[in-house]
Amino acid sequence: MHHIYHEGKEGKPVLLLLHGTGGTEQDLLPIADMIDPEASILSVRGNVSENGMPRFFKRLREGVFDIEDLKFRTKELNEFINDAAHKYQFDRSNVIAIGYSNGANIAGSLLFHYKDSLKAAILHHPMVPLRDHELPDLSGVNVFIGAGENDPICPAGETTDLTELLNHAGASVTTKWYNRGHQLIEEEVSDAKNWYQTL
């Protein structure tokens, strides 16, 4: 997968950066720098193109995911992280995802499918990746969810359901609501940083 890797300070986590629809591996670099400038960076570009816009998995229409492709791309991403850990010699058990929109959804899918895929995750405006799916034991996994009260792409019910599903699987979830739509605002990133510093 097309990506950027920057090695950070020894012992610091690897921040896995996952952009939104139409983004690139450059998009979330400033966010990562705000969250932890000393962390290593593994920023990935989605392998799927939707009308020329990079994404991490296909969708049938707005808000309706292609579940089979989601599962395939989630497996692909998990294997890529495993390979990257070997190539760049970082601790595979110390990877924290930062995802926005489509990137938050694939990060959520990693949690839904693979027990030890992520140590923690910052999910900006995610949806439930898939329903009627038994999640692995996520005890010890910390998740921050940022959501817009007026988000036209990610309805409030999606955030509530995702929080409940992750909590039920044993994750420790902090959900913050903002009087905004789907855009990522500085206050949300600042809250994510404060949350991250408690890990």
KEDO-861819 format. One record per residue: x, y, z of N, C-alpha, C in turn; residue in three letters; chain. Coordinates in nm, 4 decimals, always signed. Atoms other than C-alpha are relative to their C-alpha. Last residue first. Layout:
REM residues N
ATOM       nxx       nyy       nzz      caxx      cayy      cazz       cxx       cyy       czz  resn  chain
ATOM         X         Y         Z         X         Y         Z         X         Y         Z   ala      A
...
//
This chain:
REM residues 199
ATOM       nxx       nyy       nzz      caxx      cayy      cazz       cxx       cyy       czz  resn  chain
ATOM   -0.0220   +0.1435   +0.0272   -0.3043   +0.6520   +2.7838   +0.1232   -0.0520   +0.0736   leu      A
ATOM   +0.0367   +0.0789   -0.1187   -0.3941   +0.9840   +2.9521   +0.0281   -0.1491   -0.0201   thr      A
ATOM   -0.1021   -0.0199   -0.1040   -0.2055   +1.1922   +2.6938   -0.0316   -0.0750   +0.1286   gln      A
ATOM   -0.1193   +0.0772   +0.0337   -0.4218   +1.0457   +2.4179   +0.1039   +0.0087   +0.1115   tyr      A
ATOM   +0.0328   +0.1410   -0.0241   -0.7386   +1.1876   +2.5794   +0.1243   -0.0875   -0.0196   trp      A
ATOM   +0.0108   +0.0119   -0.1449   -0.5879   +1.5369   +2.5883   -0.0301   -0.1441   +0.0407   asn      A
ATOM   -0.1357   -0.0100   -0.0556   -0.4813   +1.4986   +2.2249   -0.0027   -0.0177   +0.1516   lys      A
ATOM   -0.0650   +0.1282   +0.0292   -0.8279   +1.3788   +2.1230   +0.1418   -0.0022   +0.0574   ala      A
ATOM   +0.0559   +0.0967   -0.0946   -0.9791   +1.6815   +2.2979   +0.0623   -0.1381   -0.0198   asp      A
ATOM   -0.0542   -0.0345   -0.1315   -0.7436   +1.9094   +2.1026   -0.0507   -0.0965   +0.1068   ser      A
ATOM   -0.1381   +0.0491   -0.0006   -0.8337   +1.7324   +1.7775   +0.0645   +0.0263   +0.1361   val      A
ATOM   +0.0071   +0.1463   -0.0012   -1.2035   +1.7873   +1.8490   +0.1398   -0.0612   +0.0054   glu      A
ATOM   +0.0412   +0.0396   -0.1352   -1.1466   +2.1536   +1.9389   -0.0031   -0.1526   +0.0140   glu      A
ATOM   -0.1165   -0.0025   -0.0881   -0.9529   +2.2010   +1.6138   -0.0338   -0.0444   +0.1421   glu      A
ATOM   -0.0337   -0.1322   -0.0524   -1.2469   +2.0962   +1.3967   +0.1128   -0.0105   +0.1026   ile      A
ATOM   -0.0875   +0.0220   -0.1145   -1.2992   +1.7945   +1.1709   +0.0500   +0.1353   +0.0487   leu      A
ATOM   -0.1358   -0.0527   +0.0060   -1.5918   +1.8551   +0.9375   +0.0761   -0.0273   +0.1303   gln      A
ATOM   -0.0967   +0.1071   +0.0224   -1.8928   +1.6221   +0.9353   +0.1449   +0.0487   +0.0038   his      A
ATOM   +0.0372   +0.1038   +0.0950   -2.1422   +1.8618   +1.0909   +0.1082   -0.1054   -0.0097   gly      A
ATOM   -0.0533   -0.0170   +0.1353   -2.0908   +2.0714   +1.4026   -0.0557   -0.1104   -0.0893   arg      A
ATOM   +0.1110   -0.0634   +0.0710   -2.2196   +2.1184   +1.7568   +0.0451   +0.0385   -0.1408   asn      A
ATOM   -0.0267   -0.1392   +0.0363   -1.9627   +1.8734   +1.8855   -0.1175   +0.0540   -0.0803   tyr      A
ATOM   +0.0907   -0.0568   +0.1006   -2.0045   +1.5436   +2.0681   +0.0308   +0.1476   -0.0207   trp      A
ATOM   +0.0206   -0.1445   -0.0143   -1.7312   +1.3521   +2.2513   -0.0863   +0.0505   -0.1159   lys      A
ATOM   +0.0693   -0.0596   +0.1156   -1.7248   +0.9754   +2.2998   -0.0273   +0.1473   +0.0286   thr      A
ATOM   +0.0332   -0.1383   -0.0334   -1.4707   +0.8089   +2.5303   -0.0609   +0.0634   -0.1246   thr      A
ATOM   +0.0329   -0.0976   +0.1041   -1.4672   +0.4307   +2.4905   -0.0335   +0.1366   +0.0601   val      A
ATOM   +0.0302   -0.1189   -0.0799   -1.2940   +0.1693   +2.7052   -0.0171   +0.1166   -0.0963   ser      A
ATOM   -0.0813   -0.1202   +0.0220   -1.3132   -0.1514   +2.5039   -0.0421   +0.1111   +0.0958   ala      A
ATOM   -0.1012   -0.0190   -0.1031   -1.4686   -0.4651   +2.6536   +0.0886   +0.1212   -0.0173   gly      A
ATOM   -0.1130   +0.0898   +0.0288   -1.6704   -0.5969   +2.3590   +0.1157   +0.0194   +0.0982   ala      A
ATOM   +0.0472   +0.1361   -0.0267   -1.9864   -0.4357   +2.5043   +0.1116   -0.1028   -0.0231   his      A
ATOM   +0.0053   +0.0168   -0.1453   -1.8048   -0.1018   +2.5106   -0.0372   -0.1437   +0.0368   asn      A
ATOM   -0.1387   +0.0059   -0.0467   -1.7211   -0.1360   +2.1411   +0.0058   -0.0197   +0.1515   leu      A
ATOM   -0.0599   +0.1254   +0.0476   -2.0799   -0.2213   +2.0489   +0.1428   -0.0158   +0.0512   leu      A
ATOM   +0.0588   +0.1124   -0.0744   -2.2257   +0.0590   +2.2645   +0.0653   -0.1332   -0.0386   glu      A
ATOM   -0.0461   -0.0102   -0.1392   -1.9936   +0.3260   +2.1261   -0.0464   -0.1208   +0.0804   thr      A
ATOM   -0.1410   +0.0395   +0.0017   -2.0666   +0.2087   +1.7708   +0.0587   +0.0029   +0.1412   leu      A
ATOM   -0.0095   +0.1455   +0.0183   -2.4415   +0.2219   +1.8334   +0.1445   -0.0478   +0.0055   asp      A
ATOM   +0.0523   +0.0641   -0.1206   -2.4293   +0.5749   +1.9754   +0.0141   -0.1517   -0.0085   thr      A
ATOM   -0.0972   -0.0234   -0.1068   -2.2072   +0.6973   +1.6923   -0.0417   -0.0708   +0.1277   thr      A
ATOM   -0.1185   +0.0792   +0.0339   -2.4295   +0.5417   +1.4259   +0.1052   +0.0112   +0.1106   glu      A
ATOM   +0.0249   +0.1392   -0.0377   -2.7412   +0.6798   +1.5954   +0.1183   -0.0909   -0.0295   gly      A
ATOM   -0.0317   +0.0174   -0.1424   -2.6005   +1.0315   +1.5678   -0.0169   -0.1443   +0.0453   ala      A
ATOM   +0.1083   -0.0304   -0.0943   -2.6093   +1.0108   +1.1883   +0.0377   -0.0325   +0.1443   pro      A
ATOM   -0.0058   +0.0980   -0.1092   -2.2746   +1.0056   +1.0014   -0.1068   +0.0334   +0.1039   cys      A
ATOM   -0.0549   +0.1237   +0.0550   -2.3030   +1.1773   +0.6639   -0.0014   -0.1119   +0.1040   ile      A
ATOM   +0.0929   +0.0557   +0.0987   -2.5323   +1.4672   +0.7603   +0.0451   -0.1346   -0.0565   pro      A
ATOM   -0.0761   +0.0625   +0.1083   -2.3390   +1.5373   +1.0843   -0.0959   -0.0647   -0.1006   asp      A
ATOM   +0.0764   -0.0287   +0.1225   -2.5485   +1.7735   +1.2966   +0.0687   -0.0588   -0.1229   asn      A
ATOM   +0.1435   +0.0117   -0.0304   -2.4390   +1.6526   +1.6407   -0.0860   +0.0189   -0.1243   glu      A
ATOM   +0.0733   -0.1243   +0.0195   -2.0891   +1.5976   +1.5037   -0.1488   -0.0208   +0.0257   gly      A
ATOM   +0.1212   +0.0036   +0.0835   -1.8912   +1.3089   +1.6488   -0.0650   +0.1370   -0.0097   ala      A
ATOM   +0.0467   -0.1363   +0.0164   -1.5438   +1.2455   +1.7937   -0.1155   +0.0015   -0.0985   gly      A
ATOM   +0.0885   -0.0267   +0.1143   -1.4790   +0.8930   +1.9178   -0.0416   +0.1459   +0.0037   ile      A
ATOM   +0.0594   -0.1345   -0.0032   -1.1813   +0.8086   +2.1391   -0.0843   +0.0162   -0.1252   phe      A
ATOM   +0.0495   -0.0612   +0.1234   -1.1054   +0.4392   +2.1870   -0.0573   +0.1384   +0.0299   val      A
ATOM   +0.0626   -0.1301   -0.0242   -0.8988   +0.2545   +2.4483   -0.0365   +0.0663   -0.1324   asn      A
ATOM   -0.0081   -0.0905   +0.1158   -0.8252   -0.1169   +2.4105   -0.0766   +0.1285   +0.0320   val      A
ATOM   -0.1289   -0.0669   +0.0030   -0.7562   -0.3012   +2.7368   +0.0187   +0.0939   -0.1171   gly      A
ATOM   -0.0444   -0.0455   -0.1323   -1.0409   -0.5462   +2.6887   +0.1391   +0.0611   -0.0101   ser      A
ATOM   -0.0759   -0.1246   +0.0140   -1.1297   -0.5655   +2.3195   +0.0402   +0.0586   +0.1351   leu      A
ATOM   -0.0170   -0.0594   -0.1322   -1.2411   -0.9295   +2.3165   +0.0910   +0.1226   -0.0123   asp      A
ATOM   -0.0963   +0.0662   -0.0887   -1.3284   -0.9964   +1.9537   +0.0012   +0.0674   +0.1367   pro      A
ATOM   -0.1299   -0.0661   -0.0154   -1.6489   -0.8576   +1.8013   +0.0936   -0.0842   +0.0861   leu      A
ATOM   -0.0542   +0.0213   -0.1346   -1.9355   -1.0778   +1.6901   +0.1403   +0.0579   +0.0089   glu      A
ATOM   -0.1353   +0.0566   +0.0041   -2.0932   -0.9278   +1.3792   +0.0503   -0.0131   +0.1423   his      A
ATOM   +0.0154   +0.1449   -0.0208   -2.4610   -0.8538   +1.3277   +0.1340   -0.0726   -0.0106   asp      A
ATOM   +0.0937   +0.0430   -0.1048   -2.3830   -0.5084   +1.1874   -0.0001   -0.1526   +0.0111   arg      A
ATOM   +0.0965   +0.1010   +0.0432   -2.0859   -0.3768   +0.9927   -0.0808   -0.0468   +0.1195   leu      A
ATOM   -0.0508   +0.0624   +0.1229   -1.8476   -0.0818   +1.0031   -0.0932   -0.1066   -0.0560   pro      A
ATOM   -0.0138   +0.1422   -0.0327   -2.0600   +0.1203   +1.2502   +0.0468   -0.0710   -0.1270   val      A
ATOM   +0.1275   +0.0703   +0.0008   -1.9929   +0.4794   +1.1438   +0.0250   -0.1425   +0.0489   met      A
ATOM   +0.0130   +0.1352   +0.0544   -1.6969   +0.7033   +1.2242   -0.1462   -0.0456   -0.0060   pro      A
ATOM   +0.1213   +0.0130   +0.0816   -1.6767   +1.0823   +1.2653   -0.0122   -0.1378   -0.0675   his      A
ATOM   +0.0702   -0.1257   +0.0264   -1.3186   +1.1100   +1.3963   -0.1143   -0.0261   -0.0980   his      A
ATOM   +0.0916   +0.0108   +0.1135   -1.2004   +0.7788   +1.5409   -0.0790   +0.1300   -0.0141   leu      A
ATOM   +0.0701   -0.1291   +0.0027   -0.8935   +0.7923   +1.7642   -0.0839   -0.0007   -0.1271   ile      A
ATOM   +0.0446   -0.0635   +0.1241   -0.7860   +0.4339   +1.8243   -0.0674   +0.1331   +0.0285   ala      A
ATOM   +0.1007   -0.1027   -0.0275   -0.5967   +0.2254   +2.0785   -0.0391   +0.0637   -0.1331   ala      A
ATOM   -0.0073   -0.0235   -0.1440   -0.3593   -0.0714   +2.0948   -0.1095   +0.0970   +0.0434   lys      A
ATOM   -0.0288   -0.1358   -0.0451   -0.4678   -0.1769   +1.7481   +0.0067   +0.0053   +0.1520   leu      A
ATOM   -0.0407   -0.0846   +0.1130   -0.4749   -0.5057   +1.5544   +0.0431   +0.1390   +0.0436   ser      A
ATOM   -0.1193   -0.0756   -0.0383   -0.4708   -0.7310   +1.8598   +0.0477   +0.0953   -0.1098   asp      A
ATOM   -0.0138   -0.0264   -0.1428   -0.8226   -0.8729   +1.8447   +0.1167   +0.0921   +0.0347   lys      A
ATOM   -0.1292   +0.0526   -0.0446   -0.8757   -0.8498   +1.4697   +0.0319   +0.0462   +0.1415   tyr      A
ATOM   -0.0442   +0.1272   +0.0582   -1.2195   -0.8158   +1.3080   +0.1230   -0.0628   +0.0649   his      A
ATOM   +0.1101   +0.0968   +0.0092   -1.4225   -0.5436   +1.4825   +0.0502   -0.1387   -0.0396   phe      A
ATOM   +0.0390   +0.0377   -0.1359   -1.1124   -0.3471   +1.5861   -0.1069   -0.1087   -0.0014   leu      A
ATOM   -0.1138   +0.0726   -0.0575   -0.9797   -0.3485   +1.2285   -0.0344   -0.0488   +0.1406   leu      A
ATOM   +0.0093   +0.1360   +0.0531   -1.3292   -0.2492   +1.1129   +0.1171   -0.0860   +0.0464   ser      A
ATOM   +0.1022   +0.0705   -0.0778   -1.3187   +0.0537   +1.3401   -0.0128   -0.1442   -0.0439   gly      A
ATOM   -0.0624   +0.0218   -0.1310   -0.9931   +0.1576   +1.1733   -0.0968   -0.0746   +0.0917   ala      A
ATOM   -0.0889   +0.1158   +0.0188   -1.1625   +0.1039   +0.8339   +0.0758   -0.0290   +0.1307   ile      A
ATOM   +0.0795   +0.1210   +0.0200   -1.4480   +0.3296   +0.9461   +0.0882   -0.1237   -0.0192   asn      A
ATOM   +0.0484   +0.0433   -0.1316   -1.2179   +0.5956   +1.0896   -0.0791   -0.1292   -0.0120   ala      A
ATOM   -0.1145   +0.0549   -0.0720   -1.0418   +0.6122   +0.7514   -0.0366   -0.0462   +0.1404   gly      A
ATOM   -0.0259   +0.1320   +0.0572   -1.3754   +0.6580   +0.5749   +0.1185   -0.0677   +0.0691   asn      A
ATOM   +0.1055   +0.0382   +0.0944   -1.4538   +0.9454   +0.8159   +0.0253   -0.1409   -0.0553   ser      A
ATOM   +0.1081   -0.0967   +0.0219   -1.1238   +1.0403   +0.9833   -0.0959   -0.0543   -0.1045   tyr      A
ATOM   +0.0748   +0.0063   +0.1248   -0.8843   +0.7882   +1.1315   -0.1087   +0.1055   -0.0062   gly      A
ATOM   +0.0730   -0.1271   +0.0064   -0.6083   +0.8043   +1.3910   -0.0697   +0.0007   -0.1359   ile      A
ATOM   +0.0577   -0.0559   +0.1232   -0.4952   +0.4521   +1.4721   -0.0579   +0.1386   +0.0246   ala      A
ATOM   +0.1217   -0.0748   -0.0317   -0.2639   +0.3616   +1.7594   -0.0512   +0.0654   -0.1275   ile      A
ATOM   +0.0534   -0.0779   +0.1125   +0.0008   +0.0934   +1.7040   -0.1335   +0.0627   +0.0417   val      A
ATOM   +0.0055   -0.1394   -0.0451   +0.2030   -0.0343   +2.0021   -0.0434   +0.0924   -0.1144   asn      A
ATOM   +0.1022   -0.0110   -0.1051   +0.1562   -0.4114   +1.9690   -0.0176   +0.1434   +0.0495   ser      A
ATOM   +0.1354   +0.0178   +0.0574   +0.3336   -0.4188   +1.6334   -0.1102   +0.0176   +0.1039   arg      A
ATOM   +0.0762   +0.0886   -0.0877   +0.6488   -0.2748   +1.7935   -0.1438   -0.0098   -0.0511   asp      A
ATOM   +0.0700   -0.0627   -0.1119   +0.8506   -0.1175   +1.5111   -0.0840   -0.1044   +0.0741   phe      A
ATOM   -0.0447   +0.0411   -0.1336   +1.1209   -0.2749   +1.2958   -0.0663   +0.0803   +0.1121   gln      A
ATOM   -0.0523   -0.1192   -0.0664   +1.0518   -0.0812   +0.9748   +0.0414   -0.0265   +0.1455   tyr      A
ATOM   -0.0887   -0.0783   +0.0862   +1.0121   -0.3886   +0.7533   +0.0678   +0.1144   +0.0752   lys      A
ATOM   -0.1205   +0.0793   +0.0276   +0.8693   -0.6201   +1.0206   +0.1026   +0.0830   -0.0787   his      A
ATOM   -0.0680   +0.0154   -0.1298   +0.6221   -0.3622   +1.1507   +0.1299   -0.0779   -0.0171   ala      A
ATOM   -0.0705   -0.1258   -0.0266   +0.5380   -0.2721   +0.7893   +0.0767   -0.0084   +0.1323   ala      A
ATOM   -0.1186   -0.0054   +0.0870   +0.4530   -0.6366   +0.7128   +0.0836   +0.1249   +0.0282   asp      A
ATOM   -0.0924   +0.1064   -0.0436   +0.2161   -0.6598   +1.0105   +0.1305   +0.0052   -0.0790   asn      A
ATOM   -0.0591   -0.0487   -0.1257   +0.0629   -0.3224   +0.9196   +0.0993   -0.1029   +0.0540   ile      A
ATOM   -0.0960   -0.1052   +0.0337   +0.0115   -0.4466   +0.5604   +0.0686   +0.0537   +0.1263   phe      A
ATOM   -0.1221   +0.0676   +0.0469   -0.1496   -0.7650   +0.6891   +0.1077   +0.1010   -0.0383   glu      A
ATOM   -0.0609   +0.0640   -0.1170   -0.4016   -0.5594   +0.8879   +0.1307   -0.0702   -0.0379   asn      A
ATOM   -0.0636   -0.1041   -0.0810   -0.4666   -0.3395   +0.5849   +0.0698   -0.0609   +0.1215   leu      A
ATOM   -0.1140   -0.0532   +0.0748   -0.5333   -0.6362   +0.3550   +0.0764   +0.1028   +0.0835   glu      A
ATOM   -0.1031   +0.1041   -0.0076   -0.7604   -0.8006   +0.6126   +0.1284   +0.0486   -0.0676   lys      A
ATOM   -0.0420   -0.0002   -0.1399   -0.9572   -0.4764   +0.6409   +0.1110   -0.1025   +0.0210   thr      A
ATOM   -0.0929   -0.1134   -0.0176   -0.9646   -0.4472   +0.2626   +0.0486   +0.0105   +0.1440   arg      A
ATOM   -0.1240   +0.0253   +0.0743   -1.1161   -0.7951   +0.2247   +0.1028   +0.1093   +0.0257   phe      A
ATOM   -0.0710   +0.1097   -0.0671   -1.3736   -0.7410   +0.5011   +0.1347   -0.0269   -0.0676   lys      A
ATOM   -0.0449   -0.0489   -0.1305   -1.4761   -0.4014   +0.3605   +0.0820   -0.1075   +0.0723   leu      A
ATOM   -0.1221   -0.0758   +0.0268   -1.4913   -0.5494   +0.0098   +0.0578   +0.0565   +0.1301   asp      A
ATOM   -0.1036   +0.0952   +0.0403   -1.7372   -0.8120   +0.1307   +0.1317   +0.0712   -0.0281   glu      A
ATOM   -0.0511   +0.0733   -0.1152   -1.9354   -0.5500   +0.3214   +0.1108   -0.0985   -0.0387   ile      A
ATOM   -0.0151   +0.1300   +0.0652   -1.9788   -0.3053   +0.0332   +0.0702   -0.0898   +0.1028   asp      A
ATOM   -0.1307   +0.0582   +0.0299   -2.0815   -0.0191   +0.2591   -0.0126   -0.1299   -0.0779   phe      A
ATOM   +0.0248   +0.1442   +0.0160   -2.4021   +0.1839   +0.2494   +0.1293   -0.0659   -0.0483   val      A
ATOM   +0.0436   +0.0614   -0.1246   -2.3653   +0.5380   +0.3910   -0.0268   -0.1494   -0.0072   gly      A
ATOM   -0.0304   -0.0750   -0.1218   -2.3530   +0.7078   +0.0515   -0.0566   -0.0725   +0.1220   glu      A
ATOM   +0.0459   -0.1387   +0.0120   -2.3870   +0.4376   -0.2142   +0.0341   +0.0685   +0.1323   arg      A
ATOM   +0.1044   +0.0143   +0.1017   -2.2648   +0.0824   -0.2774   -0.0636   +0.1350   -0.0298   leu      A
ATOM   +0.1353   -0.0142   -0.0533   -1.9416   +0.1471   -0.0939   -0.0988   -0.0094   -0.1144   arg      A
ATOM   +0.1091   -0.0422   +0.0885   -1.5919   +0.0285   -0.1681   -0.1287   +0.0238   +0.0782   lys      A
ATOM   +0.0828   +0.1114   +0.0454   -1.3048   +0.0176   +0.0801   -0.1151   +0.0555   -0.0828   phe      A
ATOM   -0.0555   +0.1234   -0.0555   -1.0130   +0.2326   +0.2007   -0.0828   -0.1229   -0.0348   phe      A
ATOM   +0.0759   +0.0470   -0.1155   -1.0900   +0.5290   -0.0226   +0.0637   -0.1294   +0.0490   arg      A
ATOM   -0.0449   +0.1138   -0.0803   -0.8930   +0.7324   -0.2766   -0.0935   -0.0269   +0.1181   pro      A
ATOM   -0.0246   -0.0369   -0.1396   -1.1004   +0.9647   -0.4991   +0.0442   -0.1232   +0.0793   met      A
ATOM   -0.1296   -0.0655   -0.0155   -1.0693   +0.9139   -0.8741   +0.0350   +0.0391   +0.1422   gly      A
ATOM   -0.0015   -0.1182   +0.0877   -1.4387   +0.8394   -0.9220   +0.1282   +0.0814   +0.0197   asn      A
ATOM   +0.1404   -0.0267   +0.0305   -1.4164   +0.6026   -0.6247   -0.0057   +0.1310   -0.0790   glu      A
ATOM   +0.0279   -0.1299   +0.0625   -1.0650   +0.4587   -0.6101   -0.1491   +0.0104   -0.0326   ser      A
ATOM   +0.1198   -0.0030   +0.0851   -0.9778   +0.1812   -0.3631   -0.0178   +0.1403   -0.0580   val      A
ATOM   -0.0260   +0.0728   +0.1248   -0.6286   +0.1193   -0.2222   -0.1171   +0.0030   -0.0982   asn      A
ATOM   +0.0944   +0.1056   +0.0320   -0.6549   +0.3811   +0.0536   +0.0235   -0.0587   -0.1381   gly      A
ATOM   +0.1010   -0.0426   +0.0981   -0.3391   +0.5806   +0.1236   -0.0906   -0.1188   -0.0330   arg      A
ATOM   +0.0326   +0.0894   +0.1110   -0.1527   +0.4976   +0.4435   -0.1034   +0.0638   -0.0927   val      A
ATOM   +0.1163   -0.0610   +0.0636   +0.0279   +0.7040   +0.7053   -0.0260   -0.0685   -0.1336   ser      A
ATOM   +0.0258   +0.0874   +0.1140   +0.2610   +0.5163   +0.9374   -0.1297   +0.0497   -0.0622   leu      A
ATOM   +0.1152   -0.0194   +0.0879   +0.4040   +0.7766   +1.1741   -0.0025   -0.1085   -0.1068   ile      A
ATOM   -0.0251   +0.0430   +0.1381   +0.6358   +0.7351   +1.4740   -0.1296   +0.0123   -0.0795   ser      A
ATOM   +0.0411   +0.1353   +0.0399   +0.5486   +0.9408   +1.7794   +0.0502   -0.0329   -0.1403   ala      A
ATOM   -0.1121   +0.0928   -0.0190   +0.7464   +1.2440   +1.8979   -0.0319   -0.1413   -0.0452   glu      A
ATOM   -0.1067   -0.0255   +0.0973   +0.5093   +1.5097   +1.7574   +0.1182   -0.0963   +0.0116   pro      A
ATOM   -0.1275   +0.0417   -0.0594   +0.2170   +1.3557   +1.9504   +0.1127   +0.0162   -0.1015   asp      A
ATOM   +0.0268   +0.1030   -0.1010   -0.1435   +1.4688   +1.8940   +0.1288   -0.0398   +0.0726   ile      A
ATOM   +0.0689   -0.0617   -0.1137   -0.0658   +1.7971   +1.7146   -0.0194   -0.1010   +0.1132   met      A
ATOM   -0.0982   -0.0893   -0.0618   +0.1929   +1.6349   +1.4866   -0.0591   +0.0716   +0.1207   asp      A
ATOM   -0.0927   +0.0834   -0.0765   -0.0532   +1.3537   +1.4161   +0.1021   +0.0858   +0.0738   ala      A
ATOM   +0.0755   +0.0478   -0.1162   -0.3144   +1.6108   +1.3119   +0.0917   -0.0831   +0.0892   ile      A
ATOM   +0.0072   -0.1091   -0.0979   -0.0624   +1.7859   +1.0822   -0.0749   -0.0405   +0.1272   pro      A
ATOM   -0.1312   -0.0254   -0.0607   +0.0162   +1.4474   +0.9170   -0.0035   +0.1172   +0.0990   leu      A
ATOM   +0.0072   -0.0004   -0.1459   -0.3541   +1.3732   +0.8678   +0.1349   +0.0218   +0.0680   leu      A
ATOM   +0.1072   -0.0776   -0.0635   -0.3838   +1.4697   +0.5026   +0.0105   +0.0133   +0.1519   asp      A
ATOM   -0.0502   -0.1266   -0.0554   -0.0494   +1.3587   +0.3587   -0.0999   +0.0669   +0.0949   gln      A
ATOM   -0.0813   +0.0294   -0.1177   -0.1456   +0.9905   +0.3080   +0.0597   +0.1264   +0.0626   glu      A
ATOM   -0.1259   +0.0706   +0.0297   -0.4133   +1.1099   +0.0715   +0.0730   -0.0260   +0.1315   thr      A
ATOM   -0.1220   -0.0483   -0.0627   -0.7740   +1.2264   +0.0885   +0.1220   -0.0771   -0.0468   gly      A
ATOM   -0.0613   -0.1040   +0.0824   -1.0657   +1.1745   -0.1468   +0.1285   +0.0558   +0.0574   gly      A
ATOM   +0.0210   +0.0156   +0.1441   -1.2673   +0.9862   +0.1134   +0.0593   +0.1174   -0.0771   thr      A
ATOM   +0.1383   +0.0097   +0.0450   -1.1172   +1.0341   +0.4608   -0.0076   -0.0138   -0.1515   gly      A
ATOM   +0.0696   -0.1185   +0.0512   -0.7596   +0.9620   +0.5653   -0.1474   -0.0248   -0.0325   his      A
ATOM   +0.0944   +0.0507   +0.0999   -0.6137   +0.6826   +0.7796   -0.0940   +0.1125   -0.0419   leu      A
ATOM   +0.0862   -0.1082   +0.0490   -0.3057   +0.7616   +0.9883   -0.0815   -0.0480   -0.1191   leu      A
ATOM   +0.0483   +0.0461   +0.1297   -0.1501   +0.4798   +1.1933   -0.1024   +0.1009   -0.0501   leu      A
ATOM   +0.1315   -0.0532   +0.0341   +0.0358   +0.6497   +1.4784   -0.0345   -0.0424   -0.1429   leu      A
ATOM   +0.0105   -0.0282   +0.1429   +0.3239   +0.4293   +1.5924   -0.1423   +0.0475   -0.0254   val      A
ATOM   +0.0868   +0.0783   +0.0891   +0.3622   +0.4547   +1.9677   +0.0219   +0.0344   -0.1473   pro      A
ATOM   +0.1260   -0.0675   +0.0287   +0.6681   +0.6001   +2.1450   -0.0867   -0.0875   -0.0915   lys      A
ATOM   +0.0980   +0.0287   -0.1041   +0.9343   +0.3688   +2.2858   -0.1343   +0.0665   -0.0206   gly      A
ATOM   +0.0050   +0.1393   -0.0448   +1.2141   +0.5193   +2.0776   -0.1001   -0.0174   +0.1141   glu      A
ATOM   -0.0820   +0.0256   -0.1179   +1.1310   +0.8656   +1.9440   -0.0195   -0.1445   +0.0465   lys      A
ATOM   +0.0019   -0.0970   -0.1087   +0.9826   +0.8781   +1.5965   +0.0939   -0.0399   +0.1122   gly      A
ATOM   -0.0355   +0.0567   -0.1306   +1.0421   +0.6959   +1.2702   +0.0061   +0.1100   +0.1046   glu      A
ATOM   -0.0987   -0.0845   -0.0677   +0.8536   +0.8434   +0.9775   +0.0288   -0.0616   +0.1361   his      A
ATOM   -0.0427   +0.0411   -0.1337   +0.6732   +0.6081   +0.7404   +0.1056   +0.0968   +0.0503   tyr      A
ATOM   -0.1133   -0.0764   -0.0522   +0.4674   +0.7301   +0.4461   +0.0348   -0.0606   +0.1352   ile      A
ATOM   -0.0036   -0.0470   -0.1379   +0.2343   +0.5037   +0.2517   +0.1222   +0.0872   +0.0254   his      A
ATOM   -0.0735   -0.1259   +0.0055   +0.1176   +0.3535   -0.0776   -0.0034   +0.0640   +0.1384   his      A
ATOM   +0.0845   -0.1197   +0.0000   +0.0000   +0.0000   +0.0000   +0.0879   +0.1246   +0.0000   met      A
//
